């Protein structure tokens, strides 16, 4: 599993990143998240 840090989760790219992570729960996880 790869863990990612998302800086700016409220923007378009941040939301798309969260969508990808939620579609692949066994492959990606969120390590840190900022708004």
PDBQT receptor file of N, H, CA, C and O in Angstrom, charges set to zero:
ATOM      1  N   UNK A   1       0.845  -1.177   0.000  1.00  0.00    +0.000 N 
ATOM      2  CA  UNK A   1       0.000   0.000   0.000  1.00  0.00    +0.000 C 
ATOM      3  C   UNK A   1       0.886   1.233   0.000  1.00  0.00    +0.000 C 
ATOM      4  O   UNK A   1       1.880   1.302   0.723  1.00  0.00    +0.000 OA
ATOM      5  N   UNK A   2       0.517   2.194  -0.809  1.00  0.00    +0.000 N 
ATOM      6  H   UNK A   2      -0.291   2.138  -1.396  1.00  0.00    +0.000 HD
ATOM      7  CA  UNK A   2       1.216   3.476  -0.846  1.00  0.00    +0.000 C 
ATOM      8  C   UNK A   2       0.374   4.510  -0.114  1.00  0.00    +0.000 C 
ATOM      9  O   UNK A   2      -0.838   4.604  -0.307  1.00  0.00    +0.000 OA
ATOM     10  N   UNK A   3       1.044   5.278   0.728  1.00  0.00    +0.000 N 
ATOM     11  H   UNK A   3       2.028   5.202   0.884  1.00  0.00    +0.000 HD
ATOM     12  CA  UNK A   3       0.367   6.343   1.463  1.00  0.00    +0.000 C 
ATOM     13  C   UNK A   3       0.737   7.683   0.843  1.00  0.00    +0.000 C 
ATOM     14  O   UNK A   3       1.894   7.913   0.489  1.00  0.00    +0.000 OA
ATOM     15  N   UNK A   4      -0.243   8.559   0.716  1.00  0.00    +0.000 N 
ATOM     16  H   UNK A   4      -1.182   8.371   1.004  1.00  0.00    +0.000 HD
ATOM     17  CA  UNK A   4      -0.023   9.864   0.106  1.00  0.00    +0.000 C 
ATOM     18  C   UNK A   4      -0.406  10.973   1.077  1.00  0.00    +0.000 C 
ATOM     19  O   UNK A   4      -1.242  10.787   1.962  1.00  0.00    +0.000 OA
ATOM     20  N   UNK A   5       0.217  12.118   0.895  1.00  0.00    +0.000 N 
ATOM     21  H   UNK A   5       0.896  12.269   0.176  1.00  0.00    +0.000 HD
ATOM     22  CA  UNK A   5      -0.125  13.332   1.621  1.00  0.00    +0.000 C 
ATOM     23  C   UNK A   5      -0.812  14.266   0.640  1.00  0.00    +0.000 C 
ATOM     24  O   UNK A   5      -0.277  14.539  -0.434  1.00  0.00    +0.000 OA
ATOM     25  N   UNK A   6      -1.973  14.751   0.990  1.00  0.00    +0.000 N 
ATOM     26  H   UNK A   6      -2.408  14.528   1.863  1.00  0.00    +0.000 HD
ATOM     27  CA  UNK A   6      -2.732  15.631   0.108  1.00  0.00    +0.000 C 
ATOM     28  C   UNK A   6      -2.733  17.023   0.719  1.00  0.00    +0.000 C 
ATOM     29  O   UNK A   6      -3.280  17.241   1.800  1.00  0.00    +0.000 OA
ATOM     30  N   UNK A   7      -2.119  17.953   0.019  1.00  0.00    +0.000 N 
ATOM     31  H   UNK A   7      -1.674  17.776  -0.859  1.00  0.00    +0.000 HD
ATOM     32  CA  UNK A   7      -2.063  19.345   0.462  1.00  0.00    +0.000 C 
ATOM     33  C   UNK A   7      -3.067  20.139  -0.363  1.00  0.00    +0.000 C 
ATOM     34  O   UNK A   7      -2.813  20.430  -1.533  1.00  0.00    +0.000 OA
ATOM     35  N   UNK A   8      -4.173  20.484   0.216  1.00  0.00    +0.000 N 
ATOM     36  H   UNK A   8      -4.379  20.248   1.166  1.00  0.00    +0.000 HD
ATOM     37  CA  UNK A   8      -5.211  21.223  -0.504  1.00  0.00    +0.000 C 
ATOM     38  C   UNK A   8      -6.287  20.297  -1.017  1.00  0.00    +0.000 C 
ATOM     39  O   UNK A   8      -6.442  20.136  -2.228  1.00  0.00    +0.000 OA
ATOM     40  N   UNK A   9      -7.027  19.692  -0.126  1.00  0.00    +0.000 N 
ATOM     41  H   UNK A   9      -6.901  19.823   0.858  1.00  0.00    +0.000 HD
ATOM     42  CA  UNK A   9      -8.022  18.693  -0.518  1.00  0.00    +0.000 C 
ATOM     43  C   UNK A   9      -9.337  19.290  -0.999  1.00  0.00    +0.000 C 
ATOM     44  O   UNK A   9     -10.187  18.556  -1.504  1.00  0.00    +0.000 OA
ATOM     45  N   UNK A  10      -9.530  20.593  -0.859  1.00  0.00    +0.000 N 
ATOM     46  H   UNK A  10      -8.839  21.189  -0.449  1.00  0.00    +0.000 HD
ATOM     47  CA  UNK A  10     -10.808  21.190  -1.246  1.00  0.00    +0.000 C 
ATOM     48  C   UNK A  10     -10.852  21.630  -2.705  1.00  0.00    +0.000 C 
ATOM     49  O   UNK A  10     -11.931  21.920  -3.223  1.00  0.00    +0.000 OA
ATOM     50  N   UNK A  11      -9.726  21.684  -3.367  1.00  0.00    +0.000 N 
ATOM     51  H   UNK A  11      -8.850  21.449  -2.947  1.00  0.00    +0.000 HD
ATOM     52  CA  UNK A  11      -9.687  22.072  -4.775  1.00  0.00    +0.000 C 
ATOM     53  C   UNK A  11     -10.028  20.911  -5.685  1.00  0.00    +0.000 C 
ATOM     54  O   UNK A  11     -10.251  19.789  -5.229  1.00  0.00    +0.000 OA
ATOM     55  N   UNK A  12     -10.064  21.188  -6.961  1.00  0.00    +0.000 N 
ATOM     56  H   UNK A  12      -9.882  22.098  -7.332  1.00  0.00    +0.000 HD
ATOM     57  CA  UNK A  12     -10.428  20.176  -7.950  1.00  0.00    +0.000 C 
ATOM     58  C   UNK A  12      -9.453  19.012  -7.960  1.00  0.00    +0.000 C 
ATOM     59  O   UNK A  12      -9.875  17.855  -7.959  1.00  0.00    +0.000 OA
ATOM     60  N   UNK A  13      -8.170  19.292  -7.968  1.00  0.00    +0.000 N 
ATOM     61  H   UNK A  13      -7.827  20.231  -7.969  1.00  0.00    +0.000 HD
ATOM     62  CA  UNK A  13      -7.170  18.226  -8.010  1.00  0.00    +0.000 C 
ATOM     63  C   UNK A  13      -7.200  17.412  -6.722  1.00  0.00    +0.000 C 
ATOM     64  O   UNK A  13      -7.073  16.188  -6.755  1.00  0.00    +0.000 OA
ATOM     65  N   UNK A  14      -7.365  18.085  -5.594  1.00  0.00    +0.000 N 
ATOM     66  H   UNK A  14      -7.468  19.079  -5.567  1.00  0.00    +0.000 HD
ATOM     67  CA  UNK A  14      -7.451  17.378  -4.322  1.00  0.00    +0.000 C 
ATOM     68  C   UNK A  14      -8.656  16.456  -4.265  1.00  0.00    +0.000 C 
ATOM     69  O   UNK A  14      -8.554  15.330  -3.777  1.00  0.00    +0.000 OA
ATOM     70  N   UNK A  15      -9.791  16.918  -4.757  1.00  0.00    +0.000 N 
ATOM     71  H   UNK A  15      -9.874  17.832  -5.153  1.00  0.00    +0.000 HD
ATOM     72  CA  UNK A  15     -10.999  16.094  -4.765  1.00  0.00    +0.000 C 
ATOM     73  C   UNK A  15     -10.846  14.911  -5.708  1.00  0.00    +0.000 C 
ATOM     74  O   UNK A  15     -11.306  13.812  -5.400  1.00  0.00    +0.000 OA
ATOM     75  N   UNK A  16     -10.207  15.121  -6.849  1.00  0.00    +0.000 N 
ATOM     76  H   UNK A  16      -9.833  16.014  -7.100  1.00  0.00    +0.000 HD
ATOM     77  CA  UNK A  16      -9.979  14.021  -7.783  1.00  0.00    +0.000 C 
ATOM     78  C   UNK A  16      -9.029  12.994  -7.179  1.00  0.00    +0.000 C 
ATOM     79  O   UNK A  16      -9.201  11.790  -7.372  1.00  0.00    +0.000 OA
ATOM     80  N   UNK A  17      -8.034  13.470  -6.453  1.00  0.00    +0.000 N 
ATOM     81  H   UNK A  17      -7.894  14.448  -6.296  1.00  0.00    +0.000 HD
ATOM     82  CA  UNK A  17      -7.102  12.562  -5.787  1.00  0.00    +0.000 C 
ATOM     83  C   UNK A  17      -7.830  11.714  -4.755  1.00  0.00    +0.000 C 
ATOM     84  O   UNK A  17      -7.605  10.507  -4.675  1.00  0.00    +0.000 OA
ATOM     85  N   UNK A  18      -8.697  12.333  -3.969  1.00  0.00    +0.000 N 
ATOM     86  H   UNK A  18      -8.879  13.314  -4.035  1.00  0.00    +0.000 HD
ATOM     87  CA  UNK A  18      -9.474  11.584  -2.981  1.00  0.00    +0.000 C 
ATOM     88  C   UNK A  18     -10.401  10.576  -3.651  1.00  0.00    +0.000 C 
ATOM     89  O   UNK A  18     -10.615   9.490  -3.112  1.00  0.00    +0.000 OA
ATOM     90  N   UNK A  19     -10.952  10.908  -4.806  1.00  0.00    +0.000 N 
ATOM     91  H   UNK A  19     -10.778  11.790  -5.244  1.00  0.00    +0.000 HD
ATOM     92  CA  UNK A  19     -11.802   9.977  -5.546  1.00  0.00    +0.000 C 
ATOM     93  C   UNK A  19     -11.009   8.750  -5.980  1.00  0.00    +0.000 C 
ATOM     94  O   UNK A  19     -11.486   7.623  -5.850  1.00  0.00    +0.000 OA
ATOM     95  N   UNK A  20      -9.804   8.965  -6.494  1.00  0.00    +0.000 N 
ATOM     96  H   UNK A  20      -9.417   9.881  -6.600  1.00  0.00    +0.000 HD
ATOM     97  CA  UNK A  20      -8.960   7.852  -6.933  1.00  0.00    +0.000 C 
ATOM     98  C   UNK A  20      -8.605   6.962  -5.748  1.00  0.00    +0.000 C 
ATOM     99  O   UNK A  20      -8.647   5.736  -5.851  1.00  0.00    +0.000 OA
ATOM    100  N   UNK A  21      -8.255   7.581  -4.627  1.00  0.00    +0.000 N 
ATOM    101  H   UNK A  21      -8.220   8.577  -4.544  1.00  0.00    +0.000 HD
ATOM    102  CA  UNK A  21      -7.897   6.809  -3.435  1.00  0.00    +0.000 C 
ATOM    103  C   UNK A  21      -9.089   5.989  -2.953  1.00  0.00    +0.000 C 
ATOM    104  O   UNK A  21      -8.926   4.832  -2.567  1.00  0.00    +0.000 OA
ATOM    105  N   UNK A  22     -10.273   6.568  -2.970  1.00  0.00    +0.000 N 
ATOM    106  H   UNK A  22     -10.405   7.508  -3.284  1.00  0.00    +0.000 HD
ATOM    107  CA  UNK A  22     -11.453   5.837  -2.497  1.00  0.00    +0.000 C 
ATOM    108  C   UNK A  22     -11.831   4.690  -3.436  1.00  0.00    +0.000 C 
ATOM    109  O   UNK A  22     -12.460   3.723  -3.005  1.00  0.00    +0.000 OA
ATOM    110  N   UNK A  23     -11.457   4.787  -4.701  1.00  0.00    +0.000 N 
ATOM    111  H   UNK A  23     -10.946   5.572  -5.050  1.00  0.00    +0.000 HD
ATOM    112  CA  UNK A  23     -11.742   3.720  -5.657  1.00  0.00    +0.000 C 
ATOM    113  C   UNK A  23     -10.754   2.570  -5.547  1.00  0.00    +0.000 C 
ATOM    114  O   UNK A  23     -11.021   1.477  -6.047  1.00  0.00    +0.000 OA
ATOM    115  N   UNK A  24      -9.612   2.799  -4.896  1.00  0.00    +0.000 N 
ATOM    116  H   UNK A  24      -9.395   3.687  -4.490  1.00  0.00    +0.000 HD
ATOM    117  CA  UNK A  24      -8.575   1.774  -4.755  1.00  0.00    +0.000 C 
ATOM    118  C   UNK A  24      -8.139   1.668  -3.291  1.00  0.00    +0.000 C 
ATOM    119  O   UNK A  24      -7.000   2.002  -2.965  1.00  0.00    +0.000 OA
ATOM    120  N   UNK A  25      -9.031   1.205  -2.404  1.00  0.00    +0.000 N 
ATOM    121  H   UNK A  25      -9.956   0.934  -2.669  1.00  0.00    +0.000 HD
ATOM    122  CA  UNK A  25      -8.717   1.221  -0.971  1.00  0.00    +0.000 C 
ATOM    123  C   UNK A  25      -7.556   0.308  -0.577  1.00  0.00    +0.000 C 
ATOM    124  O   UNK A  25      -6.897   0.576   0.428  1.00  0.00    +0.000 OA
ATOM    125  N   UNK A  26      -7.285  -0.740  -1.317  1.00  0.00    +0.000 N 
ATOM    126  H   UNK A  26      -7.820  -0.958  -2.133  1.00  0.00    +0.000 HD
ATOM    127  CA  UNK A  26      -6.184  -1.633  -0.979  1.00  0.00    +0.000 C 
ATOM    128  C   UNK A  26      -4.849  -1.180  -1.529  1.00  0.00    +0.000 C 
ATOM    129  O   UNK A  26      -3.804  -1.706  -1.144  1.00  0.00    +0.000 OA
ATOM    130  N   UNK A  27      -4.874  -0.215  -2.419  1.00  0.00    +0.000 N 
ATOM    131  H   UNK A  27      -5.722   0.212  -2.732  1.00  0.00    +0.000 HD
ATOM    132  CA  UNK A  27      -3.648   0.238  -3.076  1.00  0.00    +0.000 C 
ATOM    133  C   UNK A  27      -3.120   1.550  -2.508  1.00  0.00    +0.000 C 
ATOM    134  O   UNK A  27      -1.908   1.734  -2.399  1.00  0.00    +0.000 OA
ATOM    135  N   UNK A  28      -4.026   2.469  -2.141  1.00  0.00    +0.000 N 
ATOM    136  H   UNK A  28      -5.011   2.319  -2.229  1.00  0.00    +0.000 HD
ATOM    137  CA  UNK A  28      -3.628   3.786  -1.649  1.00  0.00    +0.000 C 
ATOM    138  C   UNK A  28      -4.282   4.073  -0.308  1.00  0.00    +0.000 C 
ATOM    139  O   UNK A  28      -5.374   3.589  -0.011  1.00  0.00    +0.000 OA
ATOM    140  N   UNK A  29      -3.595   4.865   0.489  1.00  0.00    +0.000 N 
ATOM    141  H   UNK A  29      -2.708   5.258   0.249  1.00  0.00    +0.000 HD
ATOM    142  CA  UNK A  29      -4.132   5.335   1.754  1.00  0.00    +0.000 C 
ATOM    143  C   UNK A  29      -3.682   6.764   1.976  1.00  0.00    +0.000 C 
ATOM    144  O   UNK A  29      -2.682   7.204   1.407  1.00  0.00    +0.000 OA
ATOM    145  N   UNK A  30      -4.413   7.484   2.797  1.00  0.00    +0.000 N 
ATOM    146  H   UNK A  30      -5.225   7.127   3.259  1.00  0.00    +0.000 HD
ATOM    147  CA  UNK A  30      -4.073   8.879   3.089  1.00  0.00    +0.000 C 
ATOM    148  C   UNK A  30      -3.234   8.919   4.353  1.00  0.00    +0.000 C 
ATOM    149  O   UNK A  30      -3.662   8.442   5.404  1.00  0.00    +0.000 OA
ATOM    150  N   UNK A  31      -2.044   9.487   4.254  1.00  0.00    +0.000 N 
ATOM    151  H   UNK A  31      -1.696   9.875   3.401  1.00  0.00    +0.000 HD
ATOM    152  CA  UNK A  31      -1.156   9.662   5.402  1.00  0.00    +0.000 C 
ATOM    153  C   UNK A  31      -1.460  10.970   6.111  1.00  0.00    +0.000 C 
ATOM    154  O   UNK A  31      -1.564  11.008   7.337  1.00  0.00    +0.000 OA
ATOM    155  N   UNK A  32      -1.605  12.053   5.334  1.00  0.00    +0.000 N 
ATOM    156  H   UNK A  32      -1.521  12.022   4.338  1.00  0.00    +0.000 HD
ATOM    157  CA  UNK A  32      -1.905  13.371   5.897  1.00  0.00    +0.000 C 
ATOM    158  C   UNK A  32      -2.788  14.121   4.912  1.00  0.00    +0.000 C 
ATOM    159  O   UNK A  32      -2.713  13.922   3.700  1.00  0.00    +0.000 OA
ATOM    160  N   UNK A  33      -3.629  14.992   5.471  1.00  0.00    +0.000 N 
ATOM    161  H   UNK A  33      -3.690  15.153   6.456  1.00  0.00    +0.000 HD
ATOM    162  CA  UNK A  33      -4.601  15.713   4.661  1.00  0.00    +0.000 C 
ATOM    163  C   UNK A  33      -4.751  17.127   5.209  1.00  0.00    +0.000 C 
ATOM    164  O   UNK A  33      -4.947  17.319   6.409  1.00  0.00    +0.000 OA
ATOM    165  N   UNK A  34      -4.656  18.126   4.309  1.00  0.00    +0.000 N 
ATOM    166  H   UNK A  34      -4.497  17.969   3.335  1.00  0.00    +0.000 HD
ATOM    167  CA  UNK A  34      -4.903  19.513   4.696  1.00  0.00    +0.000 C 
ATOM    168  C   UNK A  34      -5.974  20.088   3.785  1.00  0.00    +0.000 C 
ATOM    169  O   UNK A  34      -6.158  19.630   2.658  1.00  0.00    +0.000 OA
ATOM    170  N   UNK A  35      -6.673  21.087   4.279  1.00  0.00    +0.000 N 
ATOM    171  H   UNK A  35      -6.524  21.459   5.195  1.00  0.00    +0.000 HD
ATOM    172  CA  UNK A  35      -7.771  21.674   3.502  1.00  0.00    +0.000 C 
ATOM    173  C   UNK A  35      -7.310  22.819   2.652  1.00  0.00    +0.000 C 
ATOM    174  O   UNK A  35      -8.112  23.421   1.938  1.00  0.00    +0.000 OA
TER     175      UNK A  35
